[in-house]
Amino acid sequence: MDNYALWRPVDECFLYVGDNNEIREHTSIHRSSKSTDRTVIGDNNLIMGSCHIAHDCKLGNNNIFANNTLLAGHVVVEDYAHTGGAVVVHQFCRIGSFAFIGGGSVLSQDVPKYMMVSGERAELRGLNLEGLRRRGFSVTEVDSHEFTF
């Protein structure tokens, strides 16, 4: 089988980029892998230098991706998530809203909302207390999340 047989020139693929995103130098963003899907970048995201957003990823709003953050295909990132530098996210993983991923982490599993993870094989480290405080969560709301955790 030749390489041409793997790609159909009539299959239209899509990339949607919302408003007010800052996408820095050497970043690669791939469109969807098939016409029935799309790669989506929401609004107000900061994608720093040398990041990679693979096919069919869905990024919400107000996220920050530090330098060299690599998202494999079909990754979903909700809103207000932050990554440290050199983070690698395995395909089909989901990162919940207000999550924080420590620099150099490798994610091979989903990250729940409000959590902080880090490590070569990322592990939960606790609630993202600073992120919740900065976003205006009340003490009562934070205490409720801490109790749940």
Order of alpha helices (4+ residues) and beta strands (2+ residues): beta-beta-beta-beta-beta-beta-beta-beta-beta-beta-beta-beta-beta-beta-beta-beta-beta-alpha-alpha
